[in-house]
Amino acid sequence: MLDNRKKIYSYETELINQGEYIRNNASHPETAPIYLTTAFNVEDLDELMARYREKGFCYNRNRNPNRTALAELMTYTEKGEDSIICSSGMAAISTTVLALTKAGDHIVSDRTLYGETIDIFSEIMDKYGVEVTFCDFTRMEEIRAAVRENTKIFYTETVSNPMISVPDLRAVAREAHSRGALFIVDNTFMTSVGITPISYGANIVVNSLTKFANGHSDAVCGAVTGKADLIEKMYHYQVLLGCTADAFTSWLVLRGMRTMQLRVEKQMENAAKLAAALEKNPYVKEVFHPSLKSHAQHDLALSQFGSTVRCGGMLSIRLEDDRDKLNQFIRSLDLAHYAMTLGGYRTTIAHPVSSSHYDTPEEERKKMGITSGLIRISTGIENAGDLIEDFTSALESVYGE
């Protein structure tokens, strides 16, 4: 028996066997343990077959208790039937589109997306014979004009990165389904605290759990949620591609998500307050946040998100296209710091031209509205008044001279 060996062997053998199994009752711990093992032992072939039948735990790349627990939470929060947990948000996106398309298919994609999502569509999918047409998903006429007979996927984000535009999810879902296509939505910026796209007609929701969901800037992870039959296809690809999340990362994200509602609601409230203050600032040319009446999709955002203080924790501001002044402004901030990520409990900023869209051709960036003076802000859970003072002081010190 695995936990009841008949003999005691030599020191060097027992060094790797003693203490291997937990013999006393250790069930139902208050916090789930981390299953760092690469494999789970079985008594014999009959037990192995039983594990296969019940989709139990055998080998870590296929299934892991921590990953399964996180998948259960994601399935619940995003109102799907099943989920897979991936090694990153990009792994979630690439696994999804590879599993659901084949050579000769066509994707209609929002033009304003995270830069590396665009790279997957424009570089990788092209190699596999899948064409992609980019258009403005806030304009239904552009979407309809882009559709072909072989269109299989409509793809967008609940709030676009970094222009903070908001598509009409119900309208896009109706159009996709009327064409026999799947509707995929990246919900990273809003999380299920802000909106559940499946409730608005999405077939699949992807999330970079690295961001707001985990919220502590210490884990890279992604998820895909949707109908069970679609997730089963993606699971097969995920195992073959080897892009499953590891046990410790899954445990960290699960822990982080326990406080997601508390954090994200505070971050959304802070974003709305900061956006309102910066819109009045004479040194800010433009502010992009759906809570503002000046936002092109303000009314739609209120309809989809519920209120001005639930319009997301991300905003962008447009300053002068002056690199030296931008550098001075970044250095002058006391609370907010530059980071190549978002969604953490501290406020961070990024420069899309130098980060998320650094390799996007300038002509395409201009179509999106991404200028050299654009700064993306991810609000944290600091005191809102302190954040406003930090940004206004930094702006005054640089642009008020």
C-alpha positions in Angstrom: 0.0 0.0 0.0 1.2 3.5 -0.7 0.9 4.8 2.8 1.7 1.5 4.7 5.0 0.0 3.4 6.0 -3.3 4.9 9.8 -2.7 5.3 12.2 0.0 6.4 15.0 0.4 3.9 18.5 1.9 3.9 19.1 5.5 5.0 19.5 6.8 1.4 16.2 5.2 0.4 14.2 6.3 3.4 15.6 9.8 3.0 13.3 10.2 0.0 10.3 8.2 1.4 9.8 9.0 5.1 7.2 11.7 5.6 6.0 11.5 2.1 2.3 11.0 2.9 0.1 12.8 5.5 -1.2 10.0 7.7 -3.4 11.9 10.2 -6.7 13.6 9.2 -5.8 16.8 7.3 -9.1 17.4 5.5 -10.9 20.7 5.1 -8.1 23.2 6.0 -9.2 26.8 6.5 -7.1 27.8 3.5 -6.5 25.4 0.6 -2.9 23.9 0.6 -0.7 24.4 -2.4 -0.3 21.2 -4.4 3.2 21.6 -5.8 3.5 17.9 -6.8 4.0 17.1 -10.4 2.0 13.9 -10.1 -0.4 11.9 -7.9 0.3 8.3 -7.1 -2.2 5.5 -7.6 -2.4 2.0 -6.0 -2.8 0.1 -9.3 -4.1 0.3 -12.9 -7.7 0.0 -11.8 -7.4 3.2 -9.7 -5.6 4.9 -12.6 -8.6 4.1 -14.9 -10.9 5.4 -12.2 -9.0 8.7 -12.0 -9.3 9.1 -15.8 -13.0 8.5 -15.7 -13.7 11.0 -13.0 -11.2 13.5 -14.4 -9.2 13.3 -11.3 -5.6 14.3 -10.6 -2.8 12.4 -12.2 -0.3 14.7 -13.8 0.1 18.4 -13.0 0.0 19.7 -16.6 -3.4 18.0 -17.1 -5.0 18.8 -13.8 -4.1 20.3 -10.4 -6.3 20.9 -7.4 -5.3 24.6 -7.1 -6.0 25.2 -10.7 -9.3 23.3 -10.5 -10.4 25.4 -7.5 -9.6 28.6 -9.3 -11.5 27.4 -12.4 -14.5 26.7 -10.2 -14.4 30.3 -8.9 -14.0 31.8 -12.4 -16.9 29.8 -13.7 -19.1 31.1 -10.9 -18.0 34.7 -11.1 -18.3 34.9 -14.9 -21.6 32.9 -15.1 -20.2 30.3 -17.4 -20.4 26.5 -17.5 -16.7 25.7 -17.2 -13.3 27.4 -17.3 -9.6 26.7 -18.0 -6.8 28.5 -16.1 -3.8 29.5 -18.2 -0.2 30.5 -17.6 -1.0 34.1 -18.6 -3.7 36.3 -20.1 -2.0 36.0 -23.5 -2.0 32.2 -23.1 -5.8 32.4 -22.5 -6.3 34.5 -25.7 -4.1 32.4 -27.9 -5.5 29.1 -26.7 -9.0 30.4 -27.4 -8.5 31.5 -30.9 -6.3 28.6 -31.9 -8.9 26.1 -30.6 -11.9 27.8 -32.2 -10.5 28.5 -35.7 -9.0 26.7 -38.7 -7.3 27.7 -41.9 -9.8 29.6 -44.1 -11.7 31.2 -41.2 -12.1 34.9 -40.6 -12.2 37.0 -37.4 -13.8 40.4 -36.9 -11.8 42.2 -34.2 -12.0 45.5 -32.4 -9.3 47.9 -33.7 -8.5 49.2 -30.2 -7.2 46.3 -28.1 -4.2 45.4 -26.0 -1.3 45.6 -28.4 -0.1 42.0 -28.1 -3.7 40.8 -28.7 -3.5 42.6 -32.0 -0.1 41.0 -32.6 -1.6 37.5 -32.2 -4.3 38.3 -34.7 -2.1 40.1 -37.3 1.1 37.9 -37.0 0.4 34.5 -35.6 -3.1 33.8 -36.9 -2.1 34.9 -40.4 0.5 32.1 -40.4 -2.3 29.5 -39.9 -4.4 30.9 -42.7 -6.9 32.8 -40.4 -7.7 36.3 -41.6 -8.6 39.2 -39.3 -10.4 42.4 -40.1 -10.0 45.2 -37.6 -12.7 47.8 -37.1 -14.2 50.2 -34.6 -16.5 48.2 -32.4 -18.3 51.3 -31.2 -19.7 51.6 -34.7 -22.1 48.8 -35.7 -22.0 49.8 -39.3 -18.3 49.1 -39.4 -18.7 45.7 -37.8 -21.4 44.7 -40.3 -19.3 45.9 -43.2 -16.4 43.7 -42.0 -18.3 40.5 -41.7 -17.8 37.7 -44.3 -19.4 34.4 -45.0 -16.5 32.7 -43.3 -16.5 34.9 -40.2 -16.3 32.6 -37.1 -15.4 35.0 -34.3 -16.3 38.6 -33.2 -13.7 39.8 -30.6 -13.6 42.8 -28.3 -12.9 44.0 -24.8 -15.5 45.3 -22.3 -13.4 48.5 -22.0 -10.7 49.0 -24.7 -7.0 49.3 -23.9 -5.9 52.1 -23.7 -8.6 54.3 -25.2 -11.3 53.2 -22.7 -14.0 53.0 -25.4 -17.1 50.8 -24.6 -18.8 48.6 -27.2 -22.5 47.7 -27.0 -22.2 44.1 -26.0 -25.8 43.1 -26.6 -25.8 44.7 -30.1 -22.5 43.0 -31.0 -23.7 39.7 -29.6 -26.9 39.8 -31.7 -24.9 40.6 -34.8 -22.4 37.8 -34.2 -25.1 35.2 -33.5 -27.1 36.2 -36.5 -24.1 35.4 -38.6 -23.4 32.1 -36.9 -20.3 33.4 -35.3 -19.0 33.2 -31.7 -18.7 36.4 -29.6 -15.5 36.6 -27.4 -15.0 39.3 -24.9 -11.9 40.2 -22.9 -13.2 41.3 -19.4 -9.8 42.1 -17.9 -10.4 45.8 -17.3 -13.8 45.4 -15.7 -13.7 41.9 -14.1 -17.0 40.2 -13.1 -17.4 42.8 -10.4 -18.1 45.3 -13.1 -19.9 43.2 -15.7 -20.4 39.6 -16.8 -20.3 39.6 -20.6 -21.9 36.2 -20.8 -25.1 37.8 -19.4 -25.0 40.2 -22.4 -24.6 37.4 -25.0 -20.9 36.6 -25.1 -20.1 32.9 -25.8 -16.6 33.1 -24.3 -15.0 35.5 -21.8 -11.2 35.7 -21.4 -9.4 37.4 -18.4 -5.9 38.3 -17.6 -6.1 37.3 -13.9 -2.7 39.0 -13.5 -4.4 42.3 -13.3 -7.5 43.3 -11.2 -8.6 39.8 -10.4 -5.4 38.9 -8.5 -4.8 42.6 -7.6 -1.4 42.2 -5.9 1.0 42.4 -8.9 2.6 39.1 -7.8 1.2 36.4 -10.2 0.8 36.0 -14.0 -2.3 34.0 -14.9 -5.2 33.9 -17.3 -8.6 32.3 -17.7 -11.2 31.4 -20.3 -14.9 30.8 -19.3 -17.9 29.8 -21.3 -20.0 26.9 -22.6 -18.7 23.5 -21.5 -18.3 22.1 -25.0 -16.2 25.1 -26.1 -14.1 25.0 -23.0 -13.5 21.3 -23.6 -12.0 22.1 -27.0 -9.7 24.7 -25.4 -8.7 22.3 -22.6 -7.5 19.8 -25.2 -5.3 22.5 -26.8 -4.1 23.9 -23.5 -2.8 20.5 -22.4 -1.0 20.0 -25.7 0.4 23.5 -25.7 1.5 23.2 -22.1 0.2 26.6 -21.1 -1.6 25.6 -17.9 -1.0 27.8 -14.8 1.2 26.3 -12.0 -0.2 25.4 -8.6 1.4 28.3 -6.6 0.2 30.9 -9.1 -3.3 29.4 -9.1 -3.3 29.5 -5.3 -2.1 33.2 -5.2 -4.8 34.3 -7.7 -7.5 32.4 -5.8 -6.4 34.2 -2.6 -6.3 37.5 -4.4 -9.8 37.1 -5.8 -11.3 36.6 -2.3 -11.0 40.4 -1.9 -11.6 41.3 -5.5 -15.0 43.0 -4.9 -13.7 45.1 -2.1 -10.7 46.2 -4.1 -12.3 46.7 -7.5 -15.2 48.7 -6.3 -12.8 51.1 -4.5 -10.6 51.3 -7.6 -13.6 52.1 -9.8 -14.8 54.8 -7.4 -11.3 56.3 -7.3 -11.0 56.3 -11.1 -14.3 58.2 -11.4 -13.2 60.8 -8.9 -9.7 61.2 -10.4 -11.2 61.4 -13.9 -13.6 64.2 -12.8 -10.7 66.1 -11.2 -8.4 65.8 -14.2 -11.0 66.8 -16.7 -11.1 70.2 -15.0 -7.3 70.5 -14.9 -6.1 73.1 -17.5 -3.0 71.0 -18.3 -4.9 67.9 -19.4 -6.1 68.0 -23.0 -8.5 65.1 -22.7 -9.7 62.5 -20.2 -11.0 59.1 -21.2 -13.3 57.5 -18.6 -16.9 56.3 -19.2 -18.1 58.0 -16.0 -17.6 61.4 -17.7 -20.5 63.0 -19.7 -17.9 63.9 -22.3 -17.2 60.2 -23.0 -18.6 59.1 -26.3 -20.2 56.0 -24.8 -21.2 57.6 -21.5 -24.9 56.6 -21.7 -24.1 53.1 -22.9 -21.6 52.7 -20.1 -24.2 53.6 -17.5 -26.6 51.1 -19.0 -24.0 48.3 -19.0 -22.1 49.0 -15.8 -24.9 50.5 -13.7 -23.6 53.9 -12.4 -20.8 56.4 -12.8 -18.8 54.9 -9.9 -18.9 51.4 -11.5 -17.3 52.4 -14.9 -14.0 50.7 -14.3 -10.7 51.3 -12.6 -8.8 52.4 -15.8 -8.6 55.8 -17.4 -6.4 57.6 -19.8 -5.4 61.2 -20.2 -3.9 63.1 -23.1 -1.0 65.5 -22.4 1.3 67.4 -24.7 3.3 65.3 -27.1 6.5 66.4 -25.4 8.7 63.5 -24.2 10.8 65.6 -21.8 7.8 67.0 -20.1 6.2 63.5 -19.9 9.4 62.3 -18.2 9.3 65.2 -15.7 5.6 64.5 -15.0 6.3 60.8 -14.3 9.2 61.6 -12.0 7.1 64.2 -10.2 4.4 61.8 -9.2 4.8 60.7 -5.6 2.1 58.0 -5.1 1.6 56.7 -8.7 4.5 54.9 -10.3 5.3 53.6 -13.8 4.6 49.9 -14.2 4.3 47.5 -17.1 1.1 46.1 -15.6 -2.2 47.3 -14.2 -4.9 46.4 -11.7 -2.8 46.2 -8.6 -3.8 47.8 -5.3 -1.4 50.7 -5.9 -2.0 53.3 -8.6 0.3 52.9 -11.6 0.7 54.6 -15.0 1.9 53.5 -18.4 2.8 55.1 -21.7 1.1 53.0 -24.4 3.4 54.3 -27.2 6.3 52.9 -25.2 4.6 49.8 -23.8 1.4 48.1 -24.8 1.4 49.5 -28.4 5.2 50.1 -28.9 5.3 48.0 -32.0 2.0 49.1 -33.5 2.6 51.1 -36.7 2.2 54.9 -36.1 -0.5 55.1 -38.7 -2.5 52.4 -36.9 -1.9 54.1 -33.5 -3.3 57.4 -34.8 -6.4 55.6 -36.0 -6.9 54.4 -32.5 -6.2 57.8 -31.0 -3.0 56.7 -29.3 -0.7 59.7 -29.3 2.7 60.2 -27.8 1.1 62.3 -25.0 -1.3 59.6 -23.9 -0.9 58.2 -20.4 -2.9 55.2 -19.1 -3.8 55.2 -15.4 -4.7 52.2 -13.3 -6.1 53.4 -10.1 -5.4 51.7 -6.8 -7.1 51.7 -3.4 -5.4 54.8 -2.0 -7.4 57.7 -0.6 -9.0 59.4 -3.6 -8.1 62.9 -2.3 -4.4 61.9 -2.0 -4.4 60.6 -5.6 -6.0 63.8 -6.9 -3.5 65.9 -5.1 -0.6 63.7 -6.4 -1.6 64.1 -10.0 -2.6 67.8 -9.8 0.7 68.7 -8.0 2.8 66.9 -10.6 0.9 68.5 -13.5 1.3 72.0 -12.0 5.0 71.4 -11.3 5.7 70.5 -14.9 3.2 72.3 -17.1 2.5 75.3 -14.9 6.0 76.8 -15.4 
